[in-house]
């Protein structure tokens, strides 16, 4: 595994970082104190400049696409990136974005569906897509800091794709791992900024060793998640993808607990962005069956089914 990005990937991520540093990506309270804000303007700029097509470029590939998903997820605004970056280039047909994804026709609300133009359905044997018409989606109120919605799936006009569902599942595991790791990284950065400024007993809260030690462990585990997901993005093996997702899902609860311990009540207010990342993490850590399901998939891939 390469531990450094190549020159093209480095340039790609440098320009991405400049775009994500714009005011469009900054935190602001959502209208009517909503739980999320969709970064529509930034999303449009990323699409216009071809960032979502990185995986199709030989010198960028799925590593750059996964790294982009990780970076975008660190922002307090929500932007659909994982499916567009890692699934869309391999569908074999045009799929208007943003995208929403459902696995095995799971019931309930679907992440990003209210802003999506295409729904991707992945089952054991098939991958289907359906374009969403205006007014077909019902938005669902949710704490998860994502646009969530439902649609009458039987009423949609589905097209079956000539792609292997196993490959799409691997790509989606990588995308989910990248998004969750990015969410945790964004939360960590917001907590670090808080403990540097918050005074306790006449000293910055971050100057206490107990705080430093726990946040250092959190940072190491998040960085380990990033390395695992990039390895999976490079190899695109089912084993690596399951390991990357299972690991980051496993650490998410404890890492989130630490963040809220150090933020106190401030971390639960709508005036601070931490709640957006931690509520997104709550949804992502249970995605695709959660850590136990991903760990079983890893064991099955590595040692065979029991």
HELIX and SHEET records of a PDB file:
HELIX    1   1 UNK A    7  UNK A   20  1                                  14    
HELIX    2   2 UNK A   23  UNK A   25  5                                   3    
HELIX    3   3 UNK A   31  UNK A   33  5                                   3    
HELIX    4   4 UNK A   40  UNK A   48  1                                   9    
HELIX    5   5 UNK A   51  UNK A   56  5                                   6    
HELIX    6   6 UNK A   61  UNK A   72  1                                  12    
HELIX    7   7 UNK A   82  UNK A   86  1                                   5    
HELIX    8   8 UNK A   88  UNK A   90  5                                   3    
HELIX    9   9 UNK A  113  UNK A  115  5                                   3    
HELIX   10  10 UNK A  153  UNK A  155  5                                   3    
HELIX   11  11 UNK A  165  UNK A  197  1                                  33    
HELIX   12  12 UNK A  205  UNK A  207  5                                   3    
HELIX   13  13 UNK A  209  UNK A  235  1                                  27    
HELIX   14  14 UNK A  238  UNK A  263  1                                  26    
HELIX   15  15 UNK A  264  UNK A  268  5                                   5    
HELIX   16  16 UNK A  274  UNK A  284  1                                  11    
HELIX   17  17 UNK A  287  UNK A  289  5                                   3    
HELIX   18  18 UNK A  290  UNK A  303  1                                  14    
SHEET    1   A 4 UNK A  99  UNK A 103  0                                        
SHEET    2   A 4 UNK A 118  UNK A 122  1                                        
SHEET    3   A 4 UNK A 127  UNK A 131 -1                                        
SHEET    4   A 4 UNK A 159  UNK A 160 -1                                        
SHEET    1   B 3 UNK A 110  UNK A 111  0                                        
SHEET    2   B 3 UNK A 148  UNK A 151 -1                                        
SHEET    3   B 3 UNK A 137  UNK A 140 -1                                        
SHEET    1   C 2 UNK A 199  UNK A 200  0                                        
SHEET    2   C 2 UNK A 203  UNK A 204 -1                                        
END                                                                             
